[in-house]
Every structure is written in C-alpha cells, then in structure tokens.
Amino acid sequence: MTEEHKEHWLKIIGIILATLIGAFLAFYFVADVTFNRMMSPAYQMKKMEKLMKKEQKRFERMEKHMGANPFEPKLAPMLVSLAKEPEEYKIIVDLRPLDNNENNVNVKLEGNVVTVSGEVEKKEEHREDIMSFSQSYYLDEKIEADKMTKERKGDNYIITIPFED
C-alpha cells in the first residue's frame, strides 16, 4: 500500500469517525434536551392539564349521554306541579318527558291523598331508558272526588279536583 492509499483510508476513517462522533453528540444533545424538558415541572403541569381537559371532556360526554348521575332517578324539573285556586286544586303534568302522551300518566285518589304517577320507555339502538315518577299530595280541604276532571292542553295534562269550602 502506498502512502497515498494510507492517506486516503485515513481520511475516510477520519470522516467516518467524525460522522459517528457528530451523530453521537447530536443524539446526546437531543436526548438531554428532551429528558430535561420532560422532567421540567412546567412541562409536567402542562401535560397534566392537557390530560385533565381530555378527561373532563370525556366525563361531560358521558354525563350528557347518561345524565348527571346514572344511579339517581331522572326527573324533569317540575314534572308535576300543584296549584290551589279558590274552589279547586289543579295538578299540572308536563307531558314532554312522557312522549307527549297522557296515557303514560296515572292518577289515583285515596281519601285526601292524590298520587300522580307515570312511566315511559324509550328504546334506542343499543339502549333502553325507563323513566318513572310518582308524586303524592295531601289535600287539606274536603275534596269532591266524583267531580275530578282530566284534560290535555298543549304539552300539559291538567287534573282538576274541586273542594268544598
């Protein structure tokens, strides 16, 4: 091997060595920066905040799908309300959560206690929701049960129970 060949091979080996050392230093620098960034409290807080937002969105989707508490009865606010007028009681039932069907409402009168109850089943592709309710009222006056009327007005089912003064 001539002196020129040796120099040529030394140059090649030098270039290879310089490339390997450069690659190692670049890898070391990138790894060190990444590791220091990952260990930074600010990075960890940002990562935790992102995870918490993701979980909050997931929880909100689940809450929307299932309701606020899946183990708690789901009643629409003021599904049944009682109003006392000068000569009669009016019980107003909101029919919207009951598929707008007054046949889903039952009224039972025993003595001075009136009980309004109902149930509706909603079936979807992979799920079945059953909503039921029961609300009882004790009426102070002597009621005239035989004059009780039931009528539908729009989305409301109105039960009127007259009483004696």
Buried (B, 14 or more C-beta within 10 A) or exposed (E): EEEEEEEEEEEEEEEEEEEEEEEEEEEEEEEEEEEEEEEEEEEEEEEEEEEEEEEEEEEEEEEEEEEEEEEEEBEEEEBBEBEEEEEBBBBBBBBEBBEBEBEBBEBEBEEBEBEBBBEBEEEEEEEEEEBEBEBEBEBEBEBEBEEBEBEBEEEBBBBBBBBEE
